[in-house]
Amino acid sequence: MTERLCLVHYHEIGLKGKNRSTFENQLVTNLHRALKAFPIANIQRISGYIVVESEDRMATPEMAHAISKVPGVARVSLAYKCGLDEGEYNAAAVRALREAGDFSTFKVHARRSSTTYPVHSIDMNHIVGSALCEAFPDKLVQMHDPDVTVVVHVVQGSTFVYAASMPGVGGLPVGTAGKVVTLLSSGFDSPVATWMVGRRGATCIPVHFSGRPMTSDTSEYLCRDIVDALAPSGVVGRMYVVPFGEYQRQISLVVPQSLRIIMYRRVMYQVSERIAQLEGAKAIVTGESLGQVASQTLDNIAAVNQAVTIPVLRPLIGSDKQEIIRRAQELGTYDISSQTAPDCCTLFMPRRPETHARMREVLDAWELFDHEAMVNALVASVEYEDFPQCPSYHAPKGPLRAHHSSLAPRDDAPAE
């Protein structure tokens, strides 16, 4: 009996050495999470692929679409699985080509992952090609750049036949590169930066600095919506919220106006570093793009970096705003980030911020307030919310577990 399933292709994972199975197993785990809304019978590794089978043995385009959003997936094909009988895989090839949509030209690409099957791949090309020419007499065979390629692949005693494939997001499975803390606002940049490092295998722990109590908590709800929008990729395990507004006011009263933003960011980085230490995260991630705003010049970036000891990653550093917006639209965060919400970024902003800070002046301003006590107080006031989208996230055992988010409880939030 011929069944239709999702054949998951990966590229980078295939280049791994002895630890390749670790990446494959993590991808299987992540696919189980991504497909929990579908009636899945089995997800298993085979030679060079991952196979996803539905309970009714008839996978759907909706399943393939959900799979394509999971980091580590290069491509997903709706494939027919059949035996080694020529008549059976010929019929599957005809069916696959018929479902490929409008086309004028096609070709067959047959291959064997095991030489125990006696028919050579060249002969398989002729066999399947003849069947397709007979079924589609008005279509042309074209070996270079055809409209459709029908793949017939013999692997582990079965034949997989497909013509339709959907591109995936690529990258590596979330959970294979450790944890990172990401600075998340409700703007366009930081959600894209969070997704980009998640696509490289990192488990992301966003930290949102709210303007509360000096502003409303609207930005916090927008950040929650952003995390929900990123759910198909499964990159976020927990979001921290830091009420920062009152401390910004204190800073604004004592430091030179031009250096306010740098002082805000140095405090934010140190709080994030403390959260990273608790979580066992190895880096801080920001959505900065070189030269985009005053705080993102090389001099100011260096002045802020000096406040922490762990690496600060900036995946958008060479991107322009239009590139970032296009990616936000693809991820589904654009409409959320388009909404106006006051947050810590809008509070007590200087009229003329310093664009080329001198380190000596920065350090002098840093000593004008008790930054160590401020960081301790902010860490003590941290709130958080867990999200069920990331199977690789494991909550730390530490003092911050006593502080829960003030946001309304989620229906699907996991029990503590």
C-alpha positions in Angstrom: 0.0 0.0 0.0 1.3 3.5 -1.0 1.3 6.1 1.7 2.1 9.8 1.6 4.4 11.2 4.2 6.6 14.2 4.8 10.3 13.6 3.9 12.4 16.1 5.8 15.7 17.1 4.2 18.6 18.8 6.1 21.9 20.1 4.8 24.2 21.4 7.6 23.3 18.5 9.9 24.6 16.1 7.2 28.0 17.7 7.5 28.4 16.8 11.1 30.7 14.1 12.2 30.4 11.6 15.0 27.8 13.9 16.8 25.5 14.0 13.8 23.0 11.8 15.6 22.7 14.4 18.4 21.6 17.0 15.9 19.2 14.6 14.2 17.7 13.5 17.5 17.2 17.1 18.6 15.5 17.8 15.3 13.1 14.9 15.8 12.3 16.2 19.3 11.6 19.7 17.9 9.4 18.3 15.1 7.3 16.5 17.7 6.7 19.8 19.4 6.0 21.7 16.2 3.5 19.0 15.0 1.6 18.5 18.3 -1.6 19.9 16.7 -1.5 17.2 14.0 -2.3 13.5 14.3 1.3 12.2 14.0 1.9 8.4 14.1 5.7 8.4 13.9 8.8 10.6 13.3 11.9 8.6 12.7 15.4 9.0 11.2 16.4 7.1 8.1 19.5 7.4 6.0 19.9 11.1 5.3 16.3 12.1 6.1 13.7 12.3 8.8 10.4 10.8 8.0 7.1 12.1 9.4 4.1 9.8 9.1 0.5 10.8 10.0 -2.0 8.4 11.6 -4.1 8.2 8.4 -0.9 7.7 6.3 -1.8 10.7 4.2 0.3 13.7 5.1 -1.0 17.2 4.2 0.5 20.4 2.9 -0.4 22.0 6.3 1.9 19.5 8.0 4.7 20.2 5.5 4.3 24.0 6.1 4.6 23.5 9.9 7.7 21.4 9.4 9.3 24.0 7.1 9.3 26.6 9.9 11.5 24.5 12.2 15.2 25.4 12.3 17.4 22.6 10.9 14.9 21.8 8.1 16.4 22.7 4.7 13.4 21.4 2.7 10.4 19.2 3.2 8.8 17.1 0.5 5.3 15.4 0.3 6.5 12.0 -0.7 4.9 8.7 -1.5 6.4 5.7 0.2 6.1 2.4 -1.6 7.9 -0.9 -2.1 10.5 -1.9 -4.7 8.0 -3.0 -7.3 8.4 -1.1 -10.6 4.7 -0.8 -11.1 4.2 0.6 -7.7 6.7 3.3 -7.8 5.8 4.2 -11.4 2.2 4.7 -10.2 3.5 6.9 -7.4 5.6 9.0 -9.8 2.5 9.6 -12.0 0.5 10.6 -9.0 3.3 12.9 -7.7 3.7 14.6 -11.0 0.0 15.1 -11.4 -0.1 16.9 -8.1 2.8 19.2 -9.0 0.6 21.9 -10.5 1.0 23.5 -14.0 4.1 22.5 -15.8 5.4 22.0 -19.4 8.7 20.2 -18.8 9.9 17.5 -16.4 12.7 15.1 -15.7 13.3 12.1 -13.4 16.1 11.9 -10.9 16.4 8.3 -9.6 19.0 7.2 -7.0 19.8 4.3 -4.7 21.2 4.6 -1.2 21.8 0.9 -1.2 23.3 -1.2 -4.0 21.4 -4.2 -2.8 18.6 -3.1 -5.1 19.5 -4.7 -8.4 18.1 -2.1 -10.8 20.7 0.6 -11.5 19.7 4.3 -11.1 20.1 4.9 -14.8 17.7 2.1 -15.6 15.3 3.5 -13.0 15.4 6.8 -14.8 14.4 5.1 -18.0 11.7 3.0 -16.4 10.0 5.9 -14.5 10.5 8.3 -17.4 8.8 6.0 -19.8 5.8 5.7 -17.5 5.5 9.4 -17.1 5.8 10.1 -20.9 3.0 7.6 -21.4 0.8 9.3 -18.7 1.6 12.9 -19.9 2.1 12.7 -23.7 1.7 16.4 -24.1 4.6 17.2 -21.7 8.3 17.4 -22.7 11.3 15.8 -21.0 14.0 18.4 -20.3 17.2 17.5 -18.6 18.3 21.0 -17.7 16.1 23.4 -15.7 12.8 21.5 -16.1 9.6 22.9 -14.5 9.3 19.8 -12.3 11.8 17.1 -11.2 10.3 13.8 -10.0 12.7 12.2 -7.5 12.6 8.4 -7.0 14.9 7.4 -4.1 15.4 3.8 -3.0 16.6 3.8 0.7 16.4 1.1 3.4 14.1 -1.3 1.5 11.5 1.4 0.4 11.1 3.8 -2.4 10.3 7.4 -1.8 8.8 9.3 -4.7 8.1 13.1 -4.7 7.9 16.1 -7.0 6.7 18.8 -4.7 9.1 20.3 -2.1 8.8 23.3 0.2 11.9 25.3 1.3 12.6 25.3 5.0 14.4 27.9 7.1 17.6 25.9 7.3 20.1 26.3 10.1 20.5 24.0 13.0 18.0 22.5 15.5 17.2 24.7 18.5 18.9 23.3 21.5 22.2 22.3 19.9 24.1 25.5 20.5 23.4 26.3 24.1 21.5 29.2 25.7 21.6 32.9 24.9 19.9 35.9 26.6 18.3 38.2 24.0 17.4 41.8 24.6 13.8 41.9 23.3 11.8 45.1 22.7 8.5 45.4 20.8 10.3 47.0 17.9 11.3 45.4 14.6 14.9 44.5 15.2 15.2 42.4 18.3 12.6 39.8 17.4 14.4 39.2 14.1 17.8 39.0 16.0 16.2 36.5 18.4 15.0 34.3 15.6 18.3 34.4 13.8 20.4 33.1 16.7 17.6 30.5 17.3 18.0 29.4 13.7 21.7 28.7 14.5 20.7 26.3 17.2 20.5 28.5 20.3 17.8 28.3 22.9 16.7 31.9 23.4 15.7 33.6 26.6 14.4 37.1 25.9 14.7 39.9 28.5 12.4 42.8 28.1 13.1 46.1 29.9 9.8 47.7 30.5 9.2 51.4 31.2 6.9 50.4 34.0 6.0 52.1 36.4 6.7 55.3 34.4 4.8 53.9 31.3 2.0 51.4 30.8 2.7 47.7 30.4 1.6 47.6 26.7 5.0 46.8 25.5 5.1 43.7 27.7 2.0 42.3 26.1 3.3 43.1 22.6 6.5 41.2 23.5 4.4 38.2 24.6 2.6 38.4 21.2 6.0 38.5 19.5 7.1 35.3 21.3 3.8 33.7 20.3 4.5 34.7 16.7 7.9 33.0 16.9 6.3 29.8 18.3 6.5 27.8 15.0 10.3 28.0 15.2 10.3 27.0 18.8 13.2 29.2 19.7 12.0 30.8 23.0 11.6 29.0 26.3 11.1 31.8 28.8 10.8 35.6 28.7 12.0 37.8 31.6 10.5 41.3 32.2 12.5 43.9 34.1 10.5 47.1 35.3 13.2 49.7 34.5 11.3 53.0 34.4 12.0 54.3 37.9 15.7 53.5 37.6 16.0 55.3 34.3 14.6 58.4 36.0 17.2 58.1 38.7 20.0 57.8 36.1 18.6 60.8 34.2 18.9 63.0 37.2 22.6 62.5 37.8 24.4 61.7 34.6 25.2 64.1 31.7 22.2 64.2 29.3 24.3 63.1 26.3 25.4 59.9 28.1 22.0 58.8 29.4 21.4 56.1 26.7 24.8 54.6 27.3 24.2 54.4 31.0 20.8 52.8 30.5 22.3 50.2 28.2 25.2 49.4 30.5 22.8 48.7 33.3 20.6 46.6 31.0 23.6 44.6 29.9 24.7 43.9 33.5 21.2 42.8 34.5 21.1 40.6 31.4 24.5 39.2 32.3 23.2 38.3 35.7 20.2 36.5 34.2 22.5 34.7 31.8 24.6 33.5 34.7 21.5 32.1 36.4 20.3 30.5 33.2 23.7 29.1 32.2 23.6 31.2 29.0 26.8 31.9 27.2 26.1 35.2 25.4 23.9 38.3 25.2 22.1 39.0 21.8 20.9 42.4 20.7 19.1 43.7 17.6 21.7 46.5 16.9 22.6 47.5 13.4 25.7 49.5 12.9 25.0 53.2 12.6 21.2 52.8 12.7 20.7 55.1 15.8 23.0 57.1 18.1 23.7 54.2 20.5 24.8 52.0 17.7 28.1 53.6 16.6 31.3 51.7 17.1 32.4 54.0 19.9 29.1 53.7 21.8 29.0 49.9 21.2 32.5 49.6 22.7 31.4 51.8 25.7 28.5 49.5 26.4 30.3 46.2 25.8 32.9 47.2 28.5 30.2 46.8 31.2 30.0 43.0 30.8 32.4 40.0 30.5 30.4 37.6 28.3 30.1 37.9 24.5 27.6 40.2 23.0 26.2 38.9 19.6 24.7 41.3 17.0 23.3 39.2 14.2 21.8 42.3 12.4 25.0 44.4 12.6 25.3 44.6 8.8 21.6 44.7 7.9 19.7 47.8 6.9 16.2 48.6 8.1 14.4 47.3 4.9 16.1 43.9 5.2 15.1 43.7 8.8 11.5 44.6 8.0 11.3 42.1 5.2 12.4 39.4 7.6 9.9 40.6 10.3 7.1 40.2 7.7 8.2 36.7 6.9 8.3 35.8 10.6 4.9 37.3 11.4 6.2 39.9 13.9 5.9 43.0 11.6 2.3 43.8 12.4 2.9 43.5 16.1 6.0 45.6 16.1 4.1 48.3 14.0 1.9 49.0 17.0 3.0 52.0 19.1 3.8 51.2 22.7 5.8 53.3 25.2 8.7 51.3 26.8 12.1 52.0 28.4 13.5 53.1 25.0 11.2 56.1 24.9 11.8 57.3 28.5 14.0 60.3 29.4 15.7 60.4 26.0 18.3 63.2 25.6 17.9 65.8 22.9 21.4 65.3 21.7 22.8 61.9 22.5 26.5 61.3 22.3 27.5 59.4 19.2 31.2 59.0 19.8 31.5 58.4 23.5 35.0 58.6 25.1 35.6 55.8 27.5 37.0 58.0 30.3 33.9 60.2 30.3 31.7 57.1 30.2 33.5 55.6 33.3 33.2 58.9 35.1 29.5 59.1 34.5 29.2 55.4 35.5 30.5 56.4 39.0 27.9 59.1 39.5 25.3 56.6 40.7 25.4 53.4 42.6 25.1 51.1 39.6 25.9 47.9 41.6 23.0 48.5 44.0 20.8 49.4 41.0 21.6 46.1 39.2 21.0 44.1 42.4 17.6 45.8 42.8 16.6 45.2 39.2 17.6 41.5 39.4 15.5 41.2 42.5 12.5 42.7 40.8 12.7 40.5 37.7 9.5 38.7 36.5 9.2 35.9 34.0 6.8 33.9 31.9 7.4 30.4 30.5 6.4 29.4 27.0 5.7 25.8 26.0 7.2 26.2 22.4 10.8 25.2 23.1 11.4 21.6 24.2 15.2 22.2 24.7 14.6 24.9 27.4 15.1 23.8 31.0 14.3 26.3 33.8 17.2 27.1 36.2 17.1 26.4 39.9 17.7 29.8 41.4 16.3 32.7 43.3 14.5 34.2 40.3 12.0 31.3 40.3 10.3 33.1 43.2 9.3 36.0 40.9 6.4 35.4 38.5 5.3 37.7 35.7 2.6 40.2 36.4 1.1 39.4 33.0 -2.2 37.5 32.9 -1.6 33.7 33.2 -1.5 31.7 30.0 -3.9 28.8 29.5 -1.1 26.7 27.9 1.6 27.7 30.4 3.4 24.6 31.8 3.0 24.0 35.6 5.9 25.0 37.8 
